[in-house]
Amino acid sequence: MIQSRVHVSDLREHVGRTVSVCGWVNTLRLQSKMQFVIVRDGTGMVQVTHKRDGGPLESLLEALTPESAVCITGRVVDAAQVKLGGLEIVPEAVEVLNLAATPLPIDEHTGLEQRLDWRFLDVRRRPATQLMFVVQTTLEQGMREYAYAQGATEMHTPKLMGTASESGAEVFELGYFDRSAYLAQSPQFYKQMAISAGIDKVFEIGPVFRAEPSFTSRHATEFTGVDLELAWIDGVEDVMAFEEQMLAHAIAKVVDAHGEAIREHFGVEVTVPTTPFPRITMAEAHEILRKGGWDPAGVKEDLDPEGERSISAHIKEATGHEFVFITHYPVGIRPFYHMRSANDPGVTLSFDLLWKGLEVTTGAQREHRYDMLLKQAAEKCMSPEPLQDYLNAFRYGCPPHGGLGMGLGRVLMVLLGLDSIREATFLFRGPNRLTP
């Protein structure tokens, strides 16, 4: 039985006492006269030191393998010569809870794809990765905290849809009894329905599915989305202001709780952003980028990854800010439900948020007028029939509203300086990966 378990990080408080430490065998040094076992739990590592005496403890320790789950009961003693905290445990009992097979399928030299095949081992053996999930928890907690403080209601919308959402492209189709269903690309339509249902501020943190055959470092076929919708807005500026305050609040929580650990494990200095974030229109971004030689043919409406990195670098140099809102995207590259500018009908009242050159958010003021939605859907050659349930939400008094969708994994990627969204996800899903 595991009794009075003590975490490794608390052992200093128990010098001279007998305690139980439960964890995994990190390394073994089995010498002719001494046996040294480094045991690791979620808080740190400790050395277990045993002088060979031919007894049962010697046999138990000799049979251990790396990553075996063990419970070691013994006396905590001061040992200045030991690098791990200047103390060690002299064992009195060893319980092998689960002997690990050998050899292990991964080690410190294994590449990312193979590590993902054995993700449970990969996470267990890498304190930085465990820290990442702790940081993610604090980040989400900070976002929720801010949203709750603003009176937002957390909703849980369906992930099964009877019709393909948004453009109808890039959705996963699946059999649903005697017909087809689709996995939701976004809770977009449902959170707008919640606005129409009289819930003034709506947010959701949940799964999003995209059937994109993308093999980049920032795409996944299933990811966690942070979605938000606000009613009775004066304009899209209200949505951007909400997001920048929410992110500043959440990042401040992360810095307070984990800033030092992030610096130690990831070599990243996380700073709390000042608000407001810089804003720049897409037209202005194009002008700046083309002066620098981007898109010499002048054909790109959207920003490609290189354009996003370049405009972020420009803003950082000009303002010192890591964040930038790119606003007023052309109608041609935005969905039919984005509201268009009254002053310039060729652009939408929409934005993307870039952080250190990576797009982490897309948002907009939505078109809430039924007749305009019909017109804009027709312009994009969309039939109103499959959209009828959605369109109905705008026929009986829907208020002006806007919102955003943010990728949690991308925010973590940038926050911790990771190279790929594969590392910012517990179990990554992509075109070539459905396991484990």
C-alpha positions as CSV (number, residue, x, y, z in Angstrom):
1,M,0.0,0.0,0.0
2,I,1.1,3.6,-0.8
3,Q,1.1,5.4,2.6
4,S,1.9,9.0,3.5
5,R,3.4,9.7,0.1
6,V,5.7,12.7,0.0
7,H,6.6,14.6,-3.2
8,V,10.3,15.0,-4.0
9,S,10.0,18.8,-3.9
10,D,8.9,18.6,-0.2
11,L,11.7,16.1,1.0
12,R,13.8,18.9,2.5
13,E,11.1,19.3,5.2
14,H,11.3,15.6,6.1
15,V,15.1,15.2,6.8
16,G,15.6,12.5,9.5
17,R,12.1,11.0,9.0
18,T,10.9,7.9,7.1
19,V,8.8,8.7,4.1
20,S,7.4,7.1,1.0
21,V,8.3,8.5,-2.4
22,C,6.4,7.2,-5.5
23,G,7.5,7.7,-9.0
24,W,9.5,6.3,-11.9
25,V,13.0,5.0,-12.1
26,N,14.9,7.6,-14.0
27,T,18.4,6.1,-14.0
28,L,20.2,3.2,-12.3
29,R,23.8,3.0,-11.2
30,L,24.4,-0.5,-9.9
31,Q,28.0,-0.6,-8.6
32,S,29.9,-3.5,-7.0
33,K,29.4,-2.1,-3.4
34,M,26.6,0.4,-3.8
35,Q,23.3,0.7,-5.7
36,F,22.1,4.2,-6.7
37,V,18.6,4.7,-8.1
38,I,17.3,8.1,-9.2
39,V,13.6,8.2,-8.7
40,R,11.5,10.9,-10.5
41,D,8.0,12.1,-9.7
42,G,6.1,15.1,-11.2
43,T,8.0,17.5,-8.9
44,G,11.6,16.5,-9.2
45,M,14.2,13.7,-8.7
46,V,15.9,12.2,-5.7
47,Q,18.7,9.7,-5.2
48,V,18.0,6.5,-3.4
49,T,21.3,5.1,-2.0
50,H,21.7,1.5,-0.8
51,K,24.8,-0.3,0.4
52,R,24.8,-3.9,-0.9
53,D,24.2,-6.4,1.9
54,G,22.9,-9.5,0.1
55,G,19.4,-8.9,1.4
56,P,16.0,-8.7,-0.3
57,L,16.3,-4.9,-1.0
58,E,19.5,-5.6,-3.0
59,S,17.7,-8.1,-5.2
60,L,14.7,-5.8,-5.7
61,L,16.9,-2.8,-6.7
62,E,19.0,-5.0,-9.0
63,A,16.0,-6.1,-10.9
64,L,14.7,-2.6,-11.6
65,T,14.5,-1.2,-15.1
66,P,14.3,2.5,-16.3
67,E,10.7,3.9,-16.1
68,S,9.5,1.2,-13.7
69,A,6.8,2.6,-11.4
70,V,8.0,2.2,-7.8
71,C,7.3,3.3,-4.2
72,I,10.4,3.6,-2.1
73,T,10.0,3.9,1.7
74,G,13.1,5.1,3.5
75,R,14.9,7.7,5.7
76,V,15.6,11.1,4.2
77,V,19.2,12.1,5.1
78,D,21.4,15.1,4.4
79,A,24.0,14.3,1.8
80,A,25.9,17.5,0.7
81,Q,27.8,15.5,-2.0
82,V,24.5,14.6,-3.8
83,K,23.8,17.1,-6.6
84,L,20.0,16.4,-6.4
85,G,19.0,18.7,-3.6
86,G,21.8,17.8,-1.2
87,L,19.9,14.8,0.2
88,E,19.2,11.2,-0.4
89,I,16.9,8.4,0.7
90,V,18.2,5.3,2.5
91,P,15.6,2.7,1.6
92,E,13.8,0.5,4.1
93,A,11.3,-1.0,1.7
94,V,10.9,-1.1,-2.1
95,E,7.6,-1.8,-3.8
96,V,7.7,-2.4,-7.6
97,L,4.3,-1.3,-8.7
98,N,4.9,-1.9,-12.4
99,L,8.1,-3.2,-13.9
100,A,8.8,-1.4,-17.2
101,A,9.7,-3.5,-20.3
102,T,13.2,-3.0,-21.7
103,P,14.6,-1.5,-23.8
104,L,12.4,1.7,-24.0
105,P,11.1,2.6,-27.4
106,I,12.3,6.2,-27.2
107,D,15.3,8.0,-25.7
108,E,16.6,11.6,-25.7
109,H,17.8,11.3,-29.3
110,T,14.5,10.1,-30.8
111,G,12.8,12.3,-33.4
112,L,9.5,14.0,-32.9
113,E,7.3,11.7,-35.0
114,Q,8.5,8.6,-33.2
115,R,8.1,10.4,-29.8
116,L,4.5,11.1,-30.8
117,D,4.0,7.3,-31.3
118,W,4.9,6.9,-27.6
119,R,3.5,10.2,-26.3
120,F,2.7,9.0,-22.8
121,L,6.4,8.1,-22.3
122,D,7.6,11.2,-24.1
123,V,5.5,13.5,-21.8
124,R,6.5,11.5,-18.7
125,R,10.2,11.7,-19.4
126,R,10.2,15.5,-20.3
127,P,9.5,17.9,-17.4
128,A,9.2,20.7,-19.9
129,T,6.3,19.0,-21.7
130,Q,4.5,18.4,-18.4
131,L,5.0,22.1,-17.6
132,M,3.4,22.9,-20.9
133,F,0.1,21.4,-19.9
134,V,0.3,23.1,-16.5
135,V,0.8,26.4,-18.4
136,Q,-2.1,25.5,-20.7
137,T,-4.3,25.0,-17.7
138,T,-3.4,28.4,-16.2
139,L,-3.8,30.1,-19.6
140,E,-7.4,28.7,-20.0
141,Q,-8.2,29.6,-16.4
142,G,-7.1,33.2,-17.1
143,M,-9.2,33.4,-20.2
144,R,-12.3,32.0,-18.4
145,E,-11.7,34.2,-15.5
146,Y,-11.7,37.3,-17.7
147,A,-14.8,36.1,-19.7
148,Y,-16.7,35.4,-16.5
149,A,-15.8,38.8,-15.0
150,Q,-17.3,40.4,-18.2
151,G,-20.5,38.5,-17.7
152,A,-19.9,35.9,-20.4
153,T,-21.8,32.6,-20.4
154,E,-19.9,29.4,-21.2
155,M,-21.7,27.3,-23.7
156,H,-21.2,23.8,-25.1
157,T,-22.3,23.5,-28.7
158,P,-22.8,20.4,-30.9
159,K,-19.9,19.0,-32.8
160,L,-22.2,17.0,-35.1
161,M,-23.9,19.0,-37.8
162,G,-26.6,18.1,-40.3
163,T,-25.2,20.4,-43.0
164,A,-21.6,21.3,-43.7
165,S,-20.7,24.5,-41.8
166,E,-19.4,27.8,-43.3
167,S,-18.2,27.2,-46.9
168,G,-18.9,23.5,-46.9
169,A,-15.3,22.8,-47.7
170,E,-12.8,21.0,-45.5
171,V,-15.3,19.2,-43.4
172,F,-15.3,15.6,-42.2
173,E,-18.3,13.7,-43.3
174,L,-19.5,10.6,-41.4
175,G,-22.4,8.2,-41.4
176,Y,-25.2,9.2,-39.2
177,F,-27.9,6.5,-39.1
178,D,-29.5,6.7,-42.6
179,R,-27.9,10.0,-43.6
180,S,-24.7,12.0,-43.5
181,A,-23.5,14.3,-40.7
182,Y,-20.4,16.5,-40.5
183,L,-18.0,17.3,-37.7
184,A,-18.1,21.0,-36.8
185,Q,-15.4,23.2,-38.3
186,S,-16.3,25.8,-35.7
187,P,-19.0,26.6,-33.2
188,Q,-19.6,29.8,-35.3
189,F,-23.3,29.2,-36.3
190,Y,-24.2,27.9,-32.9
191,K,-22.7,30.7,-30.9
192,Q,-24.5,33.2,-33.2
193,M,-27.7,31.3,-32.4
194,A,-26.9,31.8,-28.7
195,I,-26.7,35.5,-29.3
196,S,-30.0,35.4,-31.0
197,A,-31.3,33.5,-28.0
198,G,-30.6,36.5,-25.8
199,I,-27.3,35.4,-24.3
200,D,-25.3,38.6,-24.5
201,K,-21.8,37.2,-24.3
202,V,-21.0,33.7,-25.2
203,F,-17.7,31.7,-25.1
204,E,-16.7,28.1,-25.6
205,I,-13.4,26.2,-25.3
206,G,-13.8,23.0,-27.2
207,P,-12.8,20.7,-30.1
208,V,-12.7,22.0,-33.7
209,F,-12.3,19.8,-36.8
210,R,-10.8,20.8,-40.1
211,A,-10.4,18.4,-43.0
212,E,-7.4,20.3,-44.4
213,P,-4.7,18.2,-46.0
214,S,-2.1,20.6,-44.4
215,F,1.3,19.3,-43.4
216,T,2.6,22.5,-41.8
217,S,3.9,23.1,-38.4
218,R,0.8,25.1,-37.5
219,H,-2.1,23.0,-38.8
220,A,-4.0,20.1,-37.1
221,T,-7.2,18.3,-38.2
222,E,-8.5,18.5,-34.6
223,F,-7.6,21.2,-32.2
224,T,-9.0,23.1,-29.2
225,G,-10.7,26.4,-30.2
226,V,-11.4,29.3,-27.9
227,D,-14.5,30.9,-29.3
228,L,-16.3,34.1,-28.3
229,E,-19.3,36.1,-29.4
230,L,-20.5,39.4,-28.1
231,A,-23.9,41.0,-28.7
232,W,-25.0,44.7,-28.8
233,I,-21.6,45.8,-30.1
234,D,-20.9,49.2,-31.6
235,G,-18.4,47.7,-34.0
236,V,-15.6,45.2,-34.5
237,E,-13.4,47.3,-32.3
238,D,-15.4,46.0,-29.3
239,V,-14.4,42.5,-30.2
240,M,-10.7,43.3,-30.5
241,A,-10.7,45.2,-27.2
242,F,-12.2,42.2,-25.5
243,E,-9.6,39.9,-26.9
244,E,-6.6,42.0,-26.1
245,Q,-7.8,42.4,-22.5
246,M,-8.5,38.7,-22.1
247,L,-5.1,37.7,-23.5
248,A,-3.3,40.3,-21.3
249,H,-5.1,39.0,-18.2
250,A,-4.4,35.3,-19.1
251,I,-0.7,35.9,-20.0
252,A,-0.3,37.8,-16.7
253,K,-1.6,34.8,-14.8
254,V,0.9,32.6,-16.6
255,V,3.8,34.9,-15.9
256,D,2.9,35.1,-12.2
257,A,2.5,31.3,-11.8
258,H,5.1,29.9,-14.2
259,G,7.3,32.7,-15.6
260,E,10.5,31.4,-13.9
261,A,9.8,27.8,-14.8
262,I,9.2,28.7,-18.4
263,R,12.5,30.6,-18.5
264,E,14.3,27.5,-17.0
265,H,12.7,24.9,-19.2
266,F,12.0,26.7,-22.5
267,G,14.5,29.6,-22.4
268,V,11.6,32.0,-23.1
269,E,11.0,35.3,-21.3
270,V,7.2,35.7,-21.3
271,T,6.1,39.3,-21.0
272,V,2.7,40.6,-20.3
273,P,1.5,42.6,-23.4
274,T,0.4,46.2,-23.0
275,T,-3.0,47.2,-24.4
276,P,-4.2,48.3,-26.8
277,F,-2.4,46.1,-29.4
278,P,-1.4,47.8,-32.6
279,R,-3.9,47.7,-35.5
280,I,-3.2,47.9,-39.2
281,T,-5.5,47.5,-42.2
282,M,-4.8,44.8,-44.7
283,A,-4.3,47.5,-47.4
284,E,-1.7,49.2,-45.2
285,A,0.0,45.8,-44.5
286,H,0.2,45.1,-48.3
287,E,1.7,48.5,-48.9
288,I,4.4,48.0,-46.3
289,L,5.2,44.5,-47.4
290,R,5.3,45.3,-51.1
291,K,7.8,48.1,-50.4
292,G,10.0,45.4,-48.9
293,G,9.7,43.1,-52.0
294,W,6.9,40.8,-50.8
295,D,4.5,39.5,-53.5
296,P,6.2,41.4,-56.4
297,A,3.4,40.4,-58.8
298,G,0.9,42.1,-56.6
299,V,-1.6,39.2,-56.8
300,K,-2.0,38.0,-53.2
301,E,-5.1,39.1,-51.3
302,D,-4.3,37.3,-48.1
303,L,-1.0,37.2,-46.1
304,D,1.0,34.1,-46.5
305,P,3.2,32.9,-43.6
306,E,6.1,34.9,-44.9
307,G,3.9,38.0,-45.1
308,E,2.6,37.4,-41.5
309,R,6.2,37.1,-40.2
310,S,7.4,40.2,-42.1
311,I,4.5,42.5,-41.0
312,S,4.9,41.3,-37.4
313,A,8.7,42.1,-37.5
314,H,7.8,45.6,-39.0
315,I,5.3,46.3,-36.2
316,K,7.8,45.0,-33.5
317,E,10.4,47.4,-34.8
318,A,8.0,50.3,-35.1
319,T,6.1,49.9,-31.8
320,G,8.0,47.3,-29.7
321,H,4.8,45.2,-29.7
322,E,4.7,41.4,-30.3
323,F,1.0,41.5,-31.2
324,V,-0.8,43.1,-34.2
325,F,-4.4,43.1,-35.4
326,I,-4.6,43.0,-39.2
327,T,-8.0,44.5,-40.0
328,H,-10.4,45.0,-43.0
329,Y,-9.8,41.9,-45.0
330,P,-11.1,41.8,-48.6
331,V,-14.6,40.3,-49.1
332,G,-13.2,37.6,-51.4
333,I,-11.3,35.9,-48.7
334,R,-13.8,36.2,-45.9
335,P,-17.0,34.1,-45.2
336,F,-20.4,35.4,-46.4
337,Y,-21.5,36.2,-42.8
338,H,-18.8,38.8,-42.1
339,M,-20.2,42.3,-42.2
340,R,-19.0,44.6,-44.9
341,S,-17.8,48.1,-44.4
342,A,-20.4,50.8,-45.2
343,N,-17.6,53.1,-46.4
344,D,-15.8,50.5,-48.5
345,P,-18.1,47.5,-49.6
346,G,-15.0,45.6,-50.9
347,V,-13.7,45.0,-47.4
348,T,-15.1,43.2,-44.3
349,L,-15.2,44.4,-40.7
350,S,-12.9,41.6,-39.8
351,F,-9.4,40.9,-38.3
352,D,-6.7,38.4,-37.7
353,L,-4.5,38.6,-34.6
354,L,-0.8,37.8,-35.2
355,W,1.5,37.0,-32.3
356,K,5.2,37.0,-33.2
357,G,4.3,36.4,-36.8
358,L,1.8,33.6,-36.3
359,E,-1.9,34.0,-36.8
360,V,-3.6,32.9,-33.6
361,T,-7.1,34.4,-34.1
362,T,-9.7,35.3,-36.7
363,G,-12.6,37.5,-35.8
364,A,-15.2,39.9,-37.2
365,Q,-18.4,41.8,-36.8
366,R,-21.1,39.5,-38.1
367,E,-23.8,40.5,-40.5
368,H,-27.0,40.3,-38.4
369,R,-29.5,41.5,-41.1
370,Y,-31.4,38.7,-42.7
371,D,-31.7,40.3,-46.2
372,M,-28.0,41.1,-46.3
373,L,-27.0,37.6,-45.3
374,L,-29.2,36.2,-48.2
375,K,-27.6,38.6,-50.6
376,Q,-24.0,37.9,-49.4
377,A,-24.6,34.1,-49.5
378,A,-25.9,34.4,-53.1
379,E,-22.8,36.4,-54.1
380,K,-20.7,33.5,-52.9
381,C,-22.9,31.1,-54.9
382,M,-24.2,29.5,-51.7
383,S,-27.7,28.0,-51.7
384,P,-29.9,29.2,-48.9
385,E,-31.6,25.8,-48.3
386,P,-28.8,24.1,-46.4
387,L,-28.3,27.3,-44.4
388,Q,-32.0,27.7,-43.4
389,D,-31.6,26.8,-39.7
390,Y,-28.7,29.3,-39.5
391,L,-30.6,32.0,-41.4
392,N,-33.7,31.6,-39.3
393,A,-31.7,32.9,-36.3
394,F,-31.7,36.3,-38.0
395,R,-35.3,36.7,-39.0
396,Y,-36.8,37.6,-35.6
397,G,-34.7,40.4,-34.1
398,C,-31.0,39.4,-33.8
399,P,-28.8,42.2,-32.4
400,P,-25.5,43.5,-33.9
401,H,-22.8,41.1,-32.7
402,G,-19.2,40.0,-33.4
403,G,-16.8,37.4,-32.2
404,L,-13.6,35.5,-32.7
405,G,-12.0,32.0,-32.9
406,M,-8.6,31.4,-31.4
407,G,-6.4,28.3,-31.6
408,L,-5.3,27.3,-28.1
409,G,-2.4,25.2,-29.5
410,R,-1.1,28.1,-31.6
411,V,-1.2,30.4,-28.6
412,L,0.8,27.8,-26.5
413,M,3.3,27.4,-29.4
414,V,4.1,31.1,-29.5
415,L,4.0,31.5,-25.7
416,L,6.6,28.7,-25.2
417,G,8.6,29.2,-28.4
418,L,7.8,25.7,-29.7
419,D,8.6,24.8,-33.4
420,S,5.4,22.9,-34.1
421,I,1.8,22.5,-33.0
422,R,2.5,18.8,-32.7
423,E,4.5,19.6,-29.5
424,A,1.8,21.9,-28.2
425,T,-0.9,19.2,-28.2
426,F,-1.1,16.1,-26.0
427,L,-2.2,13.7,-28.8
428,F,-1.8,15.4,-32.2
429,R,-4.2,14.7,-35.0
430,G,-3.1,15.4,-38.6
431,P,-3.7,14.0,-42.1
432,N,-1.2,11.2,-41.3
433,R,-1.9,10.7,-37.6
434,L,-4.9,9.1,-36.0
435,T,-3.0,7.3,-33.3
436,P,-2.3,6.8,-30.4
